[in-house]
Amino acid sequence: MKKNKNKKGFVDVVVGLQWGDEGKGKNIDELLSSGIYSGVARFQGGANAGHTIQKGNLTFIGHIVPSGCLQKNVELYIGNGVVVDVVSLIKEINELKKLGFNVIPRLYISNRAKLVSYLHPFLDKAEEFYRNRVSTKVGTTSRGIGPAYSDAKARRGLQIGDVLLSDFKEKESNLSKFHMNFLNMYKEKYGFEIPEKEIKEARSKWINAIKQLKKLQICDLSFLVQKRLAEGKNILAEGAQAIMLDIDFGDYPNVTSSNTLPANVCLGLGVPHTTIRNTYGVIKAYTTKVGGGNFPARIADKNIEKLFQDAGHEFGATTGRPRMCGWLDLFAIRYAIGLSGVNKIFINKADICSTDKIKVVTGYKENKKILKEFPLYLNQVTNVITEEIPGWGNANYGVKDKKKVSPELVSYLKYIKNKLSDLNIEILSVGTGPDRKHFFNWD
């Protein structure tokens, strides 16, 4: 992209508007294909994010490396708001190299990003074990994300830049001793035990990954991104998880450990709010959820839910866990749009419809009371308000021309836009399959 001396660049943001797994990676790749962005950035979350990208016969599932990795002319940024699993990062870099994409020259990592230690995943498992004893599991991916954020907030964690400093071994040793005290407490009080061999193996892999990490471009990423913007270049910020999993506004405690809202771009990347231009939202034509907590829109008929699960390959990219499937939840989407400021949306998996008729959730009830505000806890929801409309079968798989879309799907898309009309929502494109070319433009 040519430098523009008279005009500064901007930051656009892509976020999921449901409970994650909306197919954001595909839409990020679609936006990057426009050629208007010189870089793509992760600004929160960790290796619990699984973004699947397909390019021809190639399929890559990214957890830390930004989704622009298959665009060879795009810089990749990992911001300070991310907690970095170095073992996962190095593994992804090596996998991309085998696919013909050497991302090392264009990958930049913030020296202020937080480092996931080899003991954080074990602490994650210990906490889930404890939660299951006293209440209910949250359903974490056990990647150490929560404990890493906890250490950062408690001001005892390690930053990526620490690996380049002379006192890194001392800092790491002190933190590991602190973590082992916690694990010993879980063992003595609750009977949760990790075999010593497993800990030694994890440490060995982590140390080897740290050696590789030191060879990468660790920098003051905020300075670099601001420099790129001053040069007139544009950045795409890639949200992980989704709005309904935000730690402040999701169904707490069944949430992720970071703020997933677009507002966190400024804090997680180190840019002023004045640089943000468009905020794009991504939804699926139905709803899915993985992990603990209530799911009001869940399809009550288990056989129908299984049909959607199988047709949509609804299994976690990170864990392989089956996702709960539900009808499109417009009440939750309206809430997410209000929090995020999204006015342009992508709709994915519109080729998936396993029933002659489908339902759409338009409201929540607490006993007989119709809720106007989103509830503090989803277990307060005793029933949902739904509307039933015709389904469209599997006839739209791979459709790229709006004129060839089945009348029933056209009607469904018009229904969604009408229901969100007071929010001035624009539907940009509709996904009809996993390949990057499987979509058609709408508005």
N, C-alpha and C positions, 0 to 999 in steps of 0.2 A: 504494500500500500504506500502511495506517495505521501510525503510529508506535506502538511498544510500549515503554512506559517500564520495564516489569519484566523484559523478556526481550531479550537481545541476538540479533542476527541470526547467520546461519551462512553458510559457503561450501561449496557442493557442487562437485564436479569431474567433468568428462567427459573421458575419454582413449580413444584407440584402442588395442586390444590386439594388433594385427597389425603390418603394415608401412605403415600409413597407408591413406588412401582407403577407409575403412570406411563412410563416409556419416555422419560425426559431426554435420555441419551440420544434417541433418534431425532427429536426436535432440535436439540442443540446442534447436532450434526447438520440438520437441514438449514438452520440459521447460519452456521459457519460456511456452508456451501455458497452463500450469497456473496462472499468475498469482502464484506464490509468490516469484518473484525480481524484484527491482527493477533489477538490473543484470547484465550478462554481461561477462566479462573475458578477454582474451588475456594469458598470462603468460610465453610463450616463443615462439621461432621467429621467422620473418619472412615475406616475401612468397612464400616457397616453399610455404606452406600454401595449398591450394585447397579451400575449403568451399563446396559447391553447395547452394543453398536454393531450393526451388520453392514458390510460393504462387499457386495458381490457374494463370493463364497466364504469371505472372512467374517468371523464373529469374534468380538472381543468384549469381555466383561470387565469393566474398570471399577475399582474400589477407591483408589486414591488419585491415580493419574486422571486429569480432566478429560472429558469426552471428546475434545478436539484432537485427540492423539492420532486419529486416522486421517487428519488433514495436515499434510506435510509442511504447509507454509504457515501454520498457526503456532504461536508461542503458547506454552502451557504454564500456568501459575498455580502454586499451592500456597494459599494465604495464611496469615498468622492465626486465623480463626479455626484452622483445621488441626486435628490431633492425628499425627502421622504414625502409622504402623510401618516401620521401616522394612520389615520382612515382606509385608504385602507389597510395598512400593517397589522394592528391588525385583521381586517376582514378576510384577506387571511389566516393568521395564524390559526384563529379559524375554517375556512372552511377546511383547511388541516387536522386539528385535528379530525374533524368529519369524514373525509375520511380515517382516520387511520394513518396519518402522522404527528407526533409531531416534528416540525422543530426547536423548540426553542433551544434545546441543541446544534444544529449544525448551527445556524444562527448567523452571526457576522455582526455588523453594524458599519461603520466608524464613529468615533466621529466628523469627519470633513464633513460628508455628510450634505447637506442643508435641513432645515426643512421647509416644506410647512405649512404656517399658515392657520387658519380657514378663514381668509379674502382673501387669495390669489385667490381662485376660483371666488369670487365676483369681484375682480379686473380684472380677466381674462374676465369675462362676460362684465364688463364695457368697457374694451378696445375693445372687439369685437363689442359692440354696437356703440362705437365711430367710429371704422373703417368702419362699414357698412354705417354710415352717410356720411363720407368723401370720401370713395373709395369702396373697396370690402372687405368682411370678409376674414380672413385667414382660418377660419374653424378649430379653436382650439377645443380641447376636454373639455375646460373650467374646467380643473383640477387644475389650478393655477400654472402650470409648468413655463410658461413664466415669470410671476411676481416674482416667487421664484428665478429664475435665475437672473432676473433684480436686485433684492435686494442683491443677492450675489455679483454681479459685482459692485454694488454701495456701497458695504461694510457696509450694514446696516442689512443684514439678520441674521437669527438664524441658528446655527449649531446643529446637533443632540447632541453633547457633552454638549451643553448649558443646556439641561434639568437636568443634574446632578449637576449643579453649584448653589450656594446660591443666585446669582443675576438673575436667570432665569426669575422670575416673573417681575422684574423691566425691563429687556430687552424686554420681551414679551409685556409688557404694553406700552412701548415707541414705539415699532414697530406698535402695533395695533392702537395707536393714529395717527401715521403717515399715516397708511392705511386708516383710517376713514376720514382723511382730503381729501385724494384722492377721496374716494367714495362720499363725500359731494360735491366735485367739479363737479364730473360727474352728480350728481343730479341737482345742481344749473344751470350748463351751458348747459347740454344736455338732462336733463329729465330722466336720468337713475336712478332708485331707487330700493333698496333692502329692503323688509319689515324688520322691527326691529326684529320681532319674528323669522324670518328665520336666521338672524345673531346670535341671542341668542341660537337657536337650534344647529347651526353649532359650536359655541364656546363650548357648553356643550359636544358634541360628541368629539371634539378635546381634551378638557381637560381630559376626561375619557381615551382617547387613549394615551395621554401623560403619564398618570399614569401607563398604561400597558407597554409603551415603556421603562420606567425606569427599568423594571424588565428584559429586554432583555440584550444580550451581546453587549454593546457599547464599542468599543475599538479603539486603534490605528491600523486600519486595514492594513495600509501599512506595519507596523512592522510585523504583523501577517503573511501576505502573503509572505513577504520576508523571514520570518522564515521557512514557509512551503517549499518555493523554495530551501532554503539552505539545507533542510532535504531530498531533492531529489524528492519532490512531485510536481505534475503538476496541473496547474489551467486552466480552460476553461473560457474565458471572453465572456460574452453574450451581444451583441449589441442590443439596442432597436431602434425602428423605422428603418431607412435604410439610405444608402448613399445619395440617391436623396432627402432626407429631412434634410441633414446637413445644419446647419445655415450659414456656409461660402460658401459651394459649391452646395447647392440645389437651387431650384427656389425661391430665396428670394423675398418677405417676406413670401411666402407660404411654410414655413419650420418648423421644430421643433426648440426648443430653445437651443439645445445642439449640440456639435460636435459629429457626429455619426461615424466618420472615425476610423479605427483601431488605428491610431496614438494617439487617445485620451485615449487609454487604459493606457498609461504611466501616464498621468495626472489625469485620473479619478479613478485610482486604487493605484497609488503610487509605480510603479515598473519601473526599467530602461528599455530602448528599447532593450537592449541586451538579455532580458529574453523572448522576443517574438519569437516564432518558426513559426508555420503555421497560415495563415489567410484564413478562409473558407468563401465563399460567398454563399448566398441562393437566388434563383430566383423561380418564378412560370413559368409554361409553357406558360402563358399569362401574362398580366400586369394589376394591379389594382391601384387605387389611391382614397384617400378620403380627403376631405377638399377643400380649395380654390385653385385657380390658374389654369393655362392651363394644358392640358393633350394631347399632340400631338398624342399619339398612340391610343387614345380612338376609339372604334368601332363606326363608323358613323351610322350604322343601329341600331336603338334603340331596335328593336325586337330581333336582334342577341345578343346585349349587355345584354338584360334581360335574355336570355337563359343561358349565361355564369354566370351571377349574381346568378341566381337560382340554377344552377347545382353546382356551387362552393361555395354556401352559403356565398356570398360575402357581409357580413354585419359586421361592426366593433365590435371586441370583447369588446372594452371599451365603445363605444357609441351606438352601434346598427345601426349606419348610413349605408345606402347602399353605396357600393364602386363603383366607375366608373370602367368599364372593358374595356381593350384595348388589342390589339395584342402584342405579344412579341416585346419589343423595344430594339433591339440590339445596336442601336446608343447610347442610354442612358446607357446600360449595359457596353459597352466598356469604356465609360466615368467613370463609377463607378469603374470598374476594375483598370483603370489607377490611380484613387485616392486612392484606398484601397490596391493595391498590391496583390489582391486575385489571386490564380492560381488553386484553388480546389473549385468546386461548387457542390451544391446540387440543383436538379430541383424538385420542388413540383407540385402537382395537374396536373400531366401528364395524369391522368385518365379523366380529364375534356376537352371535345372537342364537341361543340354543332353544328358544321357545317361540311359540306362535304369538304369544302376548307377553309383554314385559310390564314391569311396574316402575314408577319413579317416585322416590320419597320427596315430598314437598313440605313436610312439617314433622315436628316431634310433639309427643304428649307426655305429660307427667300425671298419671292417673287420668282424670277427665279434663285437666287443664291443657290447653294448647299453648305451647311455649312460643313466646315472641323472641326471647333471647336464647343464645346458645347456653346449655346447662353447664354448671361448674364441673359436674361429673356425669359421664354418659350412663352410669347405672341409675341415674334419676329418670331416664327415659323408659317409660313403660309400654309405649306403643308409638307407631309412626303413622303419618297420614300419607297415603299413596294415591297415585292416579295410574290407570291402566291404559296402555296404548298398543297397537299392533307391532309385532316383531318383524324381522326382515331376513331371518335365516342366514345362510352362508354365501349368498349370491354376490356379495360385495368384496370378496377376497381379491386383493391386488388391483382393485379398480383405481385408475389414475385420472380418469376423465369424469368430471362432475355430471356430464350429460348421461353417463352410463350407470349412475348410481340408482339403486332400486327406489321406487316411489316411497316405500315404507321407511327407508333410512332417511330420505330427504325430509319426510314428514317429521321424523324424530329430531333431526337437527334443527328444523324450523321451530319445533316445540321447545327445545332447549333455549334457543336464542330468544324466543318470545317470553319465556319464564324469567330470563335474565335481562330483559329489555330495559328495565328501569336502571340497570347498572351500566348501560351503554357498552355491553360486551360485543366484541367482534370475534367471530370464529375465523381463524386464519387458514387452517388446513385440517383435514380429517385423515387419520391413518387407517389403512385397510390391510395391513400385514406387517411382518417384521423387517422386511428389507427397507433400506433408506429411500427407495423409489416408490414404495407402496403408500401413496397418499394422494389426495386431490385437494386443490385449493377451493375454499368455500366463499368467503366474502370478497 
